[in-house]
Amino acid sequence: MYSIRDINLKEEGLRKIDWVRSNMPILNELERLFIKEQPFKGIKVSLSIHLEAKTAYLATIIKAGGAKIRVTGSNPLSTQDDIAAALVSLGLEVFAWYDATEEEYGTHLRSVLEFGPNVVIDDGGDLVSLLHTEMTDLLPEVYGGCEETTTGIVRLNALDRENRLKFPMMSVNDADCKHLFDNRYGTGQSVWDGILRTTNLVIAGKTVVVAGYGWCSKGIAMRAKGLGASVIITEIDPVKAIEAVMDGFAVMNMDEASYLGDFFVTATGCKDVITEKHFYQMKEGAILSNAGHFNVEVSYADLERIAVKITNRRKNITGYLLSNGKTVNLLGEGRLVNLTCADGHPAEIMDMSFAIQALCAKYIVEQKGKLSNHVHKVPKEIDEFVALFKLKSLGITIDTLTEEQHEYMNSWEL
């Protein structure tokens, strides 16, 4: 059972999956363990993550562990049709295609839930949202789930605060082996990969404005600096603003920064970060992009409303001519630039993140009925397993405490 664009695209998709497999040693090890142990035997899993090669490999590993799994994307412009076709050819049930309309995207999400999942693997919270609104009849079968990204955790925490969360969720995004590497190094590299591929412009000597200074923004700013840009950070958190200053970046509000930037990248998780008044203040030819989960940070609605002319300037670049005679350029319709305009995070980075996902899904099954309906931290043992195996794959060994040292570190006496 599937609904995809074209099954004949499978060969290229299979090649992409094979490539990432050769660069994801932790998932390779988990695949061997899962085939042997069958931790998901008889379990139904619904997965909604950006549907590209790394996600596909994660899905095949969960299937290899005995699961019946349905897969869709978590963003209409990040789904790769050849990957969807490849997964179908490997026996998975897939409901997704590139550039789905809002209605089609909603249908795909519902399709992966309709078979009554026991475990939900989410990216951004759309599956969890449907289960708490339109598809509440499926709740009794859900053991729990895992959330991949910051935006999804924000939504989950809101549910949790209101005591409305109906099943336990693992905060994969907050695991050390996720946010310290995926959010910082993965986002930092892949965002600029997307911008550079799409614009073919030089970054050196330009001014880059990064909205926010969380882990994703830190990576984006660090890579922009490495490419030779002058970097401005905008923030609402005074502590993070001071951190940005001490990291060597200029800090100001968006009203000031909008006059100065050549490139703008938002990564806040909030809406209306760059709006109408900012567009009018920008330089001719300013490049706008978003690295947050939803396309609400750069106000697409404002641009569509105030533009006197809209042109397709290049693949994934829309030009908006404003009444003041200036044109500003939006990449990838304001959706995640690293996935709409490139291939997402590097395989070696997602190897760690998706290992956390797979192990947390296994943990949910093992802890069925034992976890409260709240957002839960990833167990330290899972983080340490992933970190140690990553080091092993790099040929690195580290020290361990002797029994005497361990006793010393856990004593209040000198």
Phi, psi and omega per residue, in radians:
M1 nan 2.187 -3.133
Y2 -2.850 2.850 3.051
S3 -2.521 1.713 -3.088
I4 -2.319 3.089 -3.068
R5 -1.327 -0.890 -3.000
D6 -2.797 1.921 -3.135
I7 -1.117 -0.390 -3.107
N8 -1.237 -0.120 3.111
L9 -1.494 0.051 -2.947
K10 -1.068 -0.610 -3.031
E11 -1.087 -0.779 3.117
E12 -1.138 -0.677 3.100
G13 -1.104 -0.713 3.115
L14 -1.111 -0.662 3.097
R15 -1.122 -0.714 3.113
K16 -1.102 -0.748 3.137
I17 -1.139 -0.695 3.112
D18 -1.108 -0.633 3.132
W19 -1.140 -0.833 -3.120
V20 -1.185 -0.582 3.105
R21 -0.995 -0.657 -3.116
S22 -1.291 -0.123 -3.134
N23 -2.140 0.346 -3.127
M24 -2.298 1.266 -3.027
P25 -1.134 -0.524 3.139
I26 -1.205 -0.788 3.092
L27 -1.128 -0.585 3.073
N28 -1.048 -0.745 3.124
E29 -1.159 -0.730 3.110
L30 -1.125 -0.620 3.099
E31 -1.054 -0.771 3.116
R32 -1.088 -0.738 3.127
L33 -1.152 -0.750 -3.088
F34 -1.182 -0.679 3.105
I35 -1.065 -0.685 -3.123
K36 -1.298 -0.777 -2.992
E37 -1.587 -0.414 -3.115
Q38 0.884 0.990 -3.086
P39 -1.185 -0.319 -3.098
F40 -1.911 0.316 -3.124
K41 -1.024 2.165 -3.139
G42 1.384 0.077 -3.094
I43 -1.728 2.409 3.060
K44 -1.772 2.260 -3.070
V45 -2.147 2.266 2.999
S46 -1.861 2.216 -3.061
L47 -2.178 2.239 3.045
S48 -2.306 1.680 3.082
I49 -2.411 2.713 3.124
H50 -0.778 2.100 -2.925
L51 -1.552 1.451 3.019
E52 -2.285 -2.960 -2.885
A53 -1.091 -0.716 -3.119
K54 -1.130 -0.740 3.081
T55 -1.064 -0.720 3.135
A56 -1.044 -0.733 3.139
Y57 -1.137 -0.715 3.055
L58 -0.992 -0.799 -3.114
A59 -1.082 -0.704 3.141
T60 -1.171 -0.570 3.129
I61 -1.200 -0.729 3.101
I62 -1.128 -0.688 3.063
K63 -1.093 -0.719 3.126
A64 -1.087 -0.437 3.103
G65 -1.441 0.145 3.042
G66 1.835 -0.015 -3.050
A67 -1.379 2.620 2.808
K68 -1.628 2.093 -2.967
I69 -2.231 2.407 3.003
R70 -2.018 2.476 -2.973
V71 -2.278 2.428 2.933
T72 -2.499 3.071 3.094
G73 -1.561 3.027 3.100
S74 -2.065 0.226 3.102
N75 -2.834 2.203 -3.066
P76 -1.008 -0.521 -3.072
L77 -1.676 0.013 3.110
S78 -1.798 -0.153 3.098
T79 -1.232 2.350 3.075
Q80 -1.877 2.092 -3.019
D81 -1.124 -0.545 3.112
D82 -1.232 -0.555 3.081
I83 -1.214 -0.744 3.090
A84 -1.023 -0.764 3.128
A85 -1.124 -0.700 -3.141
A86 -1.093 -0.736 -3.138
L87 -1.125 -0.695 3.091
V88 -1.078 -0.726 3.134
S89 -1.148 -0.365 3.106
L90 -1.619 0.112 3.026
G91 1.634 0.244 3.106
L92 -1.684 2.701 3.095
E93 -1.639 2.025 -2.998
V94 -2.170 2.399 3.126
F95 -2.340 1.629 -3.080
A96 -3.065 2.586 2.888
W97 -2.703 2.786 -3.097
Y98 -1.144 2.471 3.052
D99 1.065 0.671 3.063
A100 -1.119 2.531 3.015
T101 -1.211 2.946 3.111
E102 -1.030 -0.698 3.132
E103 -1.162 -0.768 3.130
E104 -1.126 -0.721 3.119
Y105 -1.050 -0.770 3.095
G106 -1.084 -0.694 3.096
T107 -1.090 -0.724 3.128
H108 -1.095 -0.754 3.118
L109 -1.066 -0.787 3.141
R110 -1.124 -0.622 -3.110
S111 -1.115 -0.631 -3.124
V112 -1.342 -0.242 3.131
L113 -1.706 -0.392 -2.961
E114 -1.032 -0.428 -3.112
F115 -1.460 0.062 3.044
G116 1.358 1.287 -3.057
P117 -1.231 2.637 2.965
N118 -1.617 -0.555 -3.132
V119 -2.273 2.371 3.109
V120 -2.000 2.228 3.044
I121 -1.993 1.971 -2.921
D122 -2.103 2.717 3.063
D123 -2.417 1.654 -3.125
G124 1.887 -0.254 2.996
G125 1.631 0.160 -3.091
D126 -1.188 -0.703 3.121
L127 -1.144 -0.788 3.125
V128 -1.065 -0.710 3.131
S129 -1.060 -0.796 3.132
L130 -1.093 -0.689 -3.141
L131 -1.172 -0.408 -3.140
H132 -1.690 -0.027 -3.108
T133 -2.220 -1.345 -3.022
E134 -1.423 -0.462 -2.954
M135 -2.150 0.764 -3.088
T136 -1.168 -0.318 3.117
D137 -1.137 -0.300 -3.129
L138 -1.539 -0.178 -3.036
L139 -0.993 -0.670 -3.097
P140 -1.043 -0.401 -3.112
E141 -1.546 -0.179 -3.029
V142 -1.480 2.082 3.058
Y143 -1.334 -0.662 -3.084
G144 2.844 -2.963 -3.094
G145 -2.801 -3.103 -3.086
C146 -2.334 2.393 3.122
E147 -2.017 2.284 -2.972
E148 -1.472 -0.616 -2.860
T149 -2.255 2.883 -3.062
T150 -1.000 -0.810 -3.121
T151 -1.037 -0.737 3.115
G152 -1.100 -0.677 3.119
I153 -1.150 -0.669 3.083
V154 -1.032 -0.773 -3.141
R155 -1.159 -0.735 3.126
L156 -1.107 -0.756 -3.141
N157 -1.089 -0.602 3.094
A158 -1.127 -0.766 3.068
L159 -1.062 -0.763 -3.100
D160 -1.100 -0.776 -3.140
R161 -1.040 -0.572 -3.127
E162 -1.567 0.105 -3.120
N163 0.986 0.653 -3.114
R164 -1.947 -0.040 3.138
L165 -1.255 2.175 -2.976
K166 -1.674 -0.072 3.080
F167 -2.736 2.748 -3.113
P168 -1.194 2.480 3.097
M169 -2.248 2.376 3.102
M170 -1.576 2.241 -3.128
S171 -1.468 1.307 -3.112
V172 -1.018 -0.682 -3.113
N173 -0.991 -0.563 -3.060
D174 -1.533 -0.064 3.055
A175 -1.106 2.486 -3.131
D176 -1.010 -0.717 -3.104
C177 -1.351 0.030 2.988
K178 -1.802 -1.184 -2.951
H179 -1.225 -0.531 -3.125
L180 -1.213 -0.416 -3.056
F181 -2.043 -0.910 3.112
D182 -1.057 -0.986 -3.059
N183 -1.136 -0.681 -3.071
R184 -1.502 -1.097 -3.056
Y185 -1.376 -0.651 3.119
G186 -1.151 -0.933 3.141
T187 -1.124 -0.739 -3.127
G188 -0.971 -0.746 -3.127
Q189 -1.384 -0.795 -2.990
S190 -1.260 -0.534 3.086
V191 -1.086 -0.800 -3.136
W192 -1.272 -0.487 3.001
D193 -1.041 -0.828 -3.136
G194 -1.117 -0.765 -3.126
I195 -1.149 -0.767 -3.105
L196 -1.186 -0.757 3.105
R197 -1.022 -0.718 -3.000
T198 -1.380 -0.702 -3.035
T199 -1.661 -0.520 -3.038
N200 0.964 0.693 3.138
L201 -2.005 2.723 3.126
V202 -1.388 2.505 3.097
I203 -1.700 -0.587 -3.119
A204 -0.985 2.318 3.114
G205 1.474 -0.096 -3.141
K206 -1.644 2.939 3.053
T207 -1.857 2.177 -3.131
V208 -1.938 2.231 3.064
V209 -1.826 2.109 3.116
V210 -1.947 2.100 3.133
A211 -1.548 2.075 -3.098
G212 1.727 2.735 3.072
Y213 -2.480 0.775 2.930
G214 -1.425 -2.908 -3.057
W215 -1.100 -0.694 3.120
C216 -1.128 -0.835 -3.120
S217 -1.098 -0.619 3.090
K218 -1.036 -0.747 3.119
G219 -1.164 -0.721 3.134
I220 -1.103 -0.783 -3.138
A221 -1.150 -0.718 -3.133
M222 -1.073 -0.764 -3.128
R223 -1.244 -0.629 3.090
A224 -1.086 -0.741 3.092
K225 -1.078 -0.722 3.122
G226 -1.143 -0.472 3.103
L227 -1.451 -0.033 3.051
G228 1.742 0.215 -3.126
A229 -1.518 2.719 2.857
S230 -1.503 2.312 -2.982
V231 -2.044 2.293 3.042
I232 -1.991 2.335 3.083
I233 -1.896 2.379 2.952
T234 -1.961 2.465 -3.061
E235 -2.622 2.764 2.989
I236 -1.912 -0.269 -3.102
D237 -1.653 2.032 -3.081
P238 -1.102 -0.567 3.125
V239 -1.177 -0.820 3.111
K240 -1.126 -0.596 3.108
A241 -1.099 -0.751 3.095
I242 -1.115 -0.711 3.109
E243 -1.030 -0.750 3.116
A244 -1.083 -0.725 3.104
V245 -1.052 -0.812 -3.101
M246 -1.277 -0.272 3.010
D247 -1.482 -0.013 3.027
G248 1.711 0.238 -3.103
F249 -1.818 2.646 2.986
A250 -1.290 2.504 3.126
V251 -2.238 2.298 3.089
M252 -2.781 3.068 3.098
N253 -1.479 2.909 -3.057
M254 -1.161 -0.525 3.099
D255 -1.018 -0.706 3.114
E256 -1.325 -0.780 -3.035
A257 -1.175 -0.484 -3.065
S258 -1.083 -0.451 3.094
Y259 -1.301 -0.398 -2.890
L260 -1.817 -0.433 -2.975
G261 -1.322 2.508 2.918
D262 -1.683 -0.649 3.070
F263 -2.153 2.438 3.074
F264 -2.181 2.309 3.083
V265 -2.302 2.111 3.095
T266 -1.718 2.472 3.100
A267 -2.722 1.053 -3.019
T268 -1.954 -0.460 -3.014
G269 1.453 -0.019 -3.123
C270 -1.831 2.989 3.108
K271 -1.832 2.819 3.051
D272 0.963 0.813 3.088
V273 -1.364 -0.691 3.045
I274 -2.122 2.117 -3.005
T275 -2.287 -2.994 -3.021
E276 -0.835 -0.884 -3.069
K277 -1.086 -0.579 3.130
H278 -1.239 -0.673 -3.126
F279 -1.048 -0.732 -3.126
Y280 -1.166 -0.434 -3.107
Q281 -1.535 -0.145 -3.025
M282 -1.357 2.788 3.058
K283 -1.144 2.714 2.966
E284 -1.005 2.266 3.055
G285 1.431 0.170 3.132
A286 -0.957 2.504 -3.120
I287 -1.829 2.142 -3.109
L288 -1.945 2.353 3.104
S289 -2.616 2.813 -3.102
N290 -2.263 2.390 3.064
A291 -2.043 0.173 3.048
G292 -1.527 2.867 -2.970
H293 -1.130 -0.754 -3.081
F294 -1.831 2.667 -3.086
N295 -1.510 0.969 -3.128
V296 -2.138 -0.043 -3.069
E297 -1.365 -0.815 2.940
V298 -1.590 2.080 -2.985
S299 -1.218 1.632 3.088
Y300 -1.059 -0.692 -3.126
A301 -1.087 -0.734 3.112
D302 -1.096 -0.785 -3.137
L303 -1.054 -0.796 -3.134
E304 -1.096 -0.587 -3.074
R305 -1.366 -0.700 -2.997
I306 -1.635 -0.226 -3.090
A307 -1.210 2.403 3.053
V308 -1.556 -0.288 3.075
K309 -2.731 2.381 3.133
I310 -2.122 2.225 -3.106
T311 -2.291 2.587 3.014
N312 -1.526 1.772 -2.975
R313 -1.482 -0.438 -3.103
R314 -3.022 2.838 3.130
K315 -0.941 2.190 3.118
N316 1.204 0.295 3.029
I317 -2.196 2.057 3.073
T318 -1.896 2.208 3.125
G319 -1.676 2.355 3.131
Y320 -2.071 1.901 3.068
L321 -1.428 2.150 -3.102
L322 -1.700 2.922 -3.092
S323 -1.153 -0.325 3.102
N324 -1.495 0.079 3.080
G325 1.593 -0.109 -3.136
K326 -1.612 2.636 3.066
T327 -1.994 2.277 2.989
V328 -1.974 2.620 -2.995
N329 -2.076 2.230 -3.131
L330 -1.900 2.269 -3.134
L331 -1.630 2.373 3.000
G332 0.984 0.588 3.122
E333 1.031 0.390 -3.140
G334 1.347 0.143 3.075
R335 -1.518 3.085 -3.078
L336 -0.874 1.915 -3.002
V337 -1.178 -0.517 -3.109
N338 -1.290 -0.291 3.133
L339 -1.940 -0.572 3.096
T340 -1.326 -0.474 -3.068
C341 -2.010 0.025 3.137
A342 -2.735 -2.798 -3.025
D343 -1.852 0.267 3.131
G344 1.392 -2.888 -3.053
H345 -1.146 2.685 3.090
P346 -1.047 2.633 -3.086
A347 -1.012 -0.730 -3.084
E348 -1.129 -0.530 3.092
I349 -1.285 -0.831 -3.129
M350 -1.195 -0.344 3.032
D351 -0.998 -0.731 3.120
M352 -1.255 -0.834 -3.096
S353 -1.091 -0.784 -3.088
F354 -1.336 -0.399 2.982
A355 -1.149 -0.712 3.062
I356 -1.063 -0.779 3.128
Q357 -1.018 -0.878 -3.082
A358 -1.093 -0.743 -3.125
L359 -1.238 -0.578 3.084
C360 -1.238 -0.631 3.063
A361 -1.095 -0.730 3.084
K362 -1.088 -0.724 3.136
Y363 -1.093 -0.716 3.109
I364 -1.029 -0.753 3.133
V365 -1.149 -0.775 -3.119
E366 -1.130 -0.558 -3.072
Q367 -1.726 0.312 -3.116
K368 -0.851 2.191 3.098
G369 1.430 -0.082 -3.083
K370 -1.812 -0.303 -3.084
L371 -1.724 2.447 3.098
S372 -1.311 2.823 -3.116
N373 -1.400 1.218 3.120
H374 -2.424 3.049 3.009
V375 -1.443 2.200 -3.056
H376 -1.977 2.514 3.043
K377 -1.250 2.631 3.050
V378 -1.208 2.263 3.124
P379 -0.987 2.461 -3.123
K380 -0.976 -0.593 -3.117
E381 -1.070 -0.617 3.121
I382 -1.203 -0.812 3.097
D383 -0.992 -0.796 -3.090
E384 -1.186 -0.657 3.086
F385 -1.030 -0.843 -3.113
V386 -1.130 -0.763 -3.126
A387 -1.108 -0.793 -3.122
L388 -1.154 -0.674 3.138
F389 -1.253 -0.563 3.059
K390 -1.104 -0.794 3.101
L391 -1.055 -0.751 3.127
K392 -1.042 -0.722 3.141
S393 -1.148 -0.398 3.117
L394 -1.618 -0.005 -3.137
G395 1.309 0.479 -3.072
I396 -1.941 2.328 3.018
T397 -2.006 2.646 -3.136
I398 -2.206 2.913 3.133
D399 -1.288 2.761 2.994
T400 -2.248 2.668 -3.136
L401 -1.273 2.465 2.956
T402 -1.283 2.928 3.113
E403 -1.040 -0.683 -3.141
E404 -1.175 -0.713 3.120
Q405 -1.151 -0.687 3.130
H406 -1.095 -0.726 3.115
E407 -1.124 -0.709 3.130
Y408 -1.094 -0.755 -3.088
M409 -1.236 -0.267 -3.108
N410 -1.984 0.368 3.137
S411 -2.100 2.592 3.083
W412 -1.550 -0.178 -3.134
E413 -1.586 2.531 3.081
L414 -1.396 nan nan
